[in-house]
C-alpha cells in the first residue's frame, strides 16, 4: 500500500515529499500534469485533480494513507469534503489534513472557516486523521525581497499583536512523520491535532528589526494599511482571494495568532527538535541574496 500526497508540486507538498524520502514507504504524488511534474526520485506521479472526484477515486486505488492539502480556490471547502468522502469510501486507514492555525476563531476569514469546517467533518465522522494547523508561513516573506533590499521596508501588515510564524520545512517534516506513523500502523489510529508554529511572537516592528540585523542596514515596517494591501494584492490574485487575505491580516492585527507554550512543546516533541526561528530564516535568506 502507498501514501498519496495531494498538492504535491506546491510549496508545502514539495516539502512533504522531500521529508518522506528515505522513510521506507511507497509514495505517490497527485498532479494534474504527471508528464511535467518535477518530483523526488522514487515518487510516482498520479494524474488527478481534487475538483474531479472520479480522478481522485482512481488515484486512491492501492493507497492506504492520504495527505490532504486542498488548494486555496473558491471551492476549496467542497473539494476537501468530497475528497474526504471518496477516501473514506476507498477504505483509506490514515489521513493527514493540512488545516490552519486559528481556524476555529477566525469565523469571517473564508479559507480559515472552510478549513475548520473540514475539521468538524473529520470529527463528526470519526475519521482516522491527524489535523495539522500551520501558522502563517515564514517563507511567504521571501516575497518581501525587493522591498527589503531596494526600499528598506518590511511590507507585510501583520500588526503588533504577534504571530507565531512557522517554517515550511517544519510543516513538511511534521506531515511526513505523521503520514509514516499512520501508514506503518497495523490498524487505524485515533485523531491527533498539532499546531505548527514557530518559537517567537512576531510583530511588524519586530520583524523589521530582525531584517535590520540580518541585512546590516536599517529596515522599517511599512505599516498596517489593509486597503492598500488589498489593492496591491488584486494586481496579482483574484479579487475574492485579495479580500480573503485582507480579512486574515485584519484578524492578525486585532487578535494576533500566538502559540502557547504547550503548542511549541508538543511540536518540538513531534519533530524531535525545536521549531525553526524567523531569525535563522532571515540570516539564511540574507546570505543567499548577497551571493545571488
C-alpha positions in Angstrom: 0.0 0.0 0.0 1.1 3.6 -0.5 0.9 7.2 0.7 -0.8 9.7 -1.7 0.3 13.3 -1.4 -2.1 16.0 -2.8 -0.8 19.4 -3.6 2.4 17.6 -4.4 4.0 20.2 -6.6 3.2 23.2 -4.4 5.1 24.9 -1.6 4.0 22.5 1.1 3.5 19.4 -0.9 7.1 19.6 -2.1 8.3 19.8 1.4 6.2 16.8 2.4 7.7 14.7 -0.5 11.2 15.8 0.5 10.7 14.7 4.1 9.2 11.4 3.1 12.5 10.5 1.3 14.3 7.6 3.0 11.5 6.6 5.2 10.9 3.2 3.6 7.4 3.9 2.3 5.8 3.9 -1.2 4.9 7.5 -2.1 2.6 8.7 -4.9 2.0 12.3 -5.9 -1.3 13.6 -7.2 -0.8 16.1 -10.0 -2.8 17.4 -12.9 0.3 17.1 -15.1 2.2 13.9 -14.4 4.3 14.4 -17.6 5.9 17.6 -16.4 5.8 17.2 -12.6 9.3 17.6 -11.0 9.2 15.0 -8.2 11.9 13.4 -6.0 13.4 10.1 -7.1 11.2 7.2 -6.3 7.9 9.2 -6.1 5.3 8.0 -8.6 3.2 10.7 -10.3 -0.5 10.0 -10.5 -2.9 12.0 -12.6 -5.8 13.7 -10.6 -7.5 16.8 -9.5 -9.4 17.4 -6.3 -12.1 19.1 -8.3 -12.7 15.8 -10.1 -13.8 13.2 -7.6 -13.6 10.4 -10.2 -10.0 11.1 -10.8 -9.4 11.0 -7.0 -11.2 7.7 -6.8 -8.8 6.3 -9.4 -5.8 7.8 -7.8 -6.7 6.2 -4.4 -6.5 2.7 -5.7 -3.8 0.9 -3.7 -3.5 3.9 -1.3 -3.8 3.4 2.4 -2.7 6.9 3.7 -3.6 10.3 2.4 -2.1 13.7 2.8 -4.9 16.2 2.1 -4.0 19.7 1.1 -6.9 21.4 -0.6 -5.9 24.3 -2.9 -6.7 27.9 -2.0 -9.5 28.3 -4.5 -13.1 29.5 -4.3 -14.4 26.0 -3.9 -11.7 24.7 -1.5 -14.3 23.5 1.1 -16.2 21.4 -1.5 -13.0 19.9 -2.8 -11.7 19.0 0.6 -15.0 17.5 1.8 -15.6 15.4 -1.3 -12.0 14.1 -1.2 -12.5 13.0 2.4 -15.7 11.3 1.3 -14.0 9.5 -1.5 -11.1 8.5 0.8 -13.5 7.1 3.4 -15.3 5.1 0.8 -12.0 3.8 -0.5 -11.1 2.5 2.9 -8.1 4.7 3.5 -6.8 4.0 7.0 -5.0 7.2 7.7 -5.3 10.9 6.8 -3.1 13.9 7.5 -5.1 17.1 6.8 -3.5 20.5 6.4 -5.7 23.0 8.2 -4.7 26.4 9.6 -3.8 27.9 13.0 -6.7 29.9 14.3 -9.4 28.4 12.0 -11.7 27.8 15.0 -11.8 31.5 15.9 -11.4 33.5 12.6 -15.0 32.9 11.6 -15.1 35.7 9.0 -12.0 34.6 7.1 -13.2 32.3 4.3 -10.2 30.0 4.0 -9.9 29.7 7.7 -13.6 29.0 8.3 -13.6 26.5 5.4 -10.7 24.5 6.9 -12.3 24.5 10.3 -15.5 23.1 8.7 -13.4 20.2 7.3 -12.0 19.6 10.8 -15.6 19.4 12.0 -16.3 16.8 9.3 -13.3 14.7 10.4 -14.5 14.8 14.0 -18.2 14.1 13.2 -17.3 11.1 11.0 -14.6 9.9 13.4 -12.0 9.7 10.6 -8.6 8.4 11.5 -6.8 11.6 10.9 -4.0 14.0 12.1 -5.0 17.6 11.8 -2.1 20.0 11.3 -2.7 23.6 11.9 0.1 25.7 10.5 0.5 29.4 11.3 1.5 32.0 8.6 4.4 30.6 6.6 7.8 32.2 7.3 8.8 31.7 3.7 5.9 33.9 2.5 8.2 36.7 3.4 10.6 35.8 0.6 8.2 38.0 -1.5 9.5 40.9 0.6 12.9 40.7 -1.1 12.7 43.7 -3.4 11.1 45.9 -0.7 13.7 44.9 1.8 16.7 45.4 -0.5 15.6 48.3 -2.5 13.3 50.3 -0.3 14.5 49.1 3.1 10.9 48.3 4.2 9.2 45.2 5.5 5.8 45.4 4.0 3.5 42.7 5.5 0.7 44.4 7.5 0.8 41.9 10.4 0.3 44.3 13.2 1.6 44.4 16.8 -0.4 41.6 18.5 2.1 38.9 17.4 2.1 35.9 15.0 4.0 32.6 15.6 5.1 32.1 12.0 6.2 28.6 11.0 9.0 27.5 8.7 7.6 25.4 5.8 10.3 22.8 6.4 8.8 22.1 9.8 5.4 21.7 8.2 6.8 19.2 5.7 8.6 17.2 8.4 5.6 17.1 10.8 3.4 15.9 7.9 5.9 13.2 6.9 6.3 11.9 10.4 2.5 11.6 10.9 2.0 10.0 7.4 4.6 7.3 8.1 3.2 6.7 11.6 -0.2 6.1 10.2 1.0 4.2 7.2 3.0 1.7 9.2 0.4 1.2 11.9 -1.3 -2.2 11.8 -4.8 -0.6 12.4 -6.2 2.9 12.1 -5.0 5.3 14.7 -7.0 7.8 16.7 -7.3 11.5 15.9 -4.4 13.9 16.7 -4.2 17.7 16.3 -1.0 19.7 16.2 -0.4 23.4 16.0 2.5 24.0 13.6 4.1 27.2 14.8 7.4 29.0 15.3 9.0 29.7 18.7 8.5 33.5 18.6 5.7 36.0 18.7 6.5 38.2 15.7 5.2 41.7 15.0 5.8 44.1 12.1 8.3 46.2 14.0 10.0 43.1 15.4 10.5 41.5 12.0 11.8 44.8 10.7 14.4 44.7 13.5 15.3 41.1 12.6 15.9 42.1 9.0 17.9 45.1 10.1 20.3 42.8 11.8 20.4 40.2 9.1 20.9 42.6 6.3 23.2 45.0 8.2 21.1 48.1 7.3 18.1 49.9 8.8 14.8 48.3 7.8 11.5 49.9 8.7 8.0 48.4 8.9 5.8 49.7 6.1 2.7 49.9 8.3 -0.7 48.2 8.5 -2.8 49.7 5.8 -5.1 46.9 4.7 -6.9 48.8 1.9 -3.6 49.4 0.2 -2.6 45.8 0.7 -5.9 44.6 -0.8 -5.5 46.8 -3.9 -1.9 45.7 -4.4 -2.9 42.0 -4.0 -5.6 42.4 -6.6 -3.0 43.0 -9.2 -1.6 39.5 -8.6 -4.6 37.5 -7.4 -8.4 37.3 -8.0 -10.5 39.9 -6.1 -12.1 37.3 -3.9 -8.6 36.0 -2.8 -7.4 39.5 -2.1 -10.3 40.2 0.2 -9.9 36.9 1.9 -6.3 37.8 2.7 -7.2 41.3 3.9 -9.7 39.7 6.3 -6.9 37.4 7.6 -4.5 40.2 8.1 -7.2 42.2 9.9 -7.6 39.4 12.4 -3.8 39.2 12.8 -3.9 42.9 13.7 -6.8 42.8 16.1 -6.2 39.4 17.8 -2.8 38.0 16.8 -2.0 34.4 16.3 0.3 33.5 19.1 1.2 29.9 20.0 1.0 28.6 23.6 3.9 27.1 25.4 2.1 23.7 25.1 1.7 24.2 21.3 5.5 24.6 21.0 6.3 21.8 23.4 4.1 19.3 21.5 5.5 20.3 18.1 9.1 20.0 19.5 8.4 16.5 20.7 6.8 15.5 17.4 9.8 16.9 15.3 12.5 15.8 17.7 13.9 19.4 17.6 12.8 22.9 18.3 10.8 24.6 15.5 12.9 26.9 13.4 13.0 30.6 14.1 12.4 33.6 11.9 15.8 35.0 12.7 17.5 31.9 11.3 15.4 32.1 8.1 16.3 35.8 7.7 20.0 35.1 8.1 19.9 32.4 5.5 17.9 34.5 3.1 20.2 37.5 3.5 23.2 35.2 2.8 21.6 33.8 -0.3 20.6 37.2 -1.6 24.2 38.5 -1.0 25.6 35.6 -3.0 23.0 35.7 -5.7 
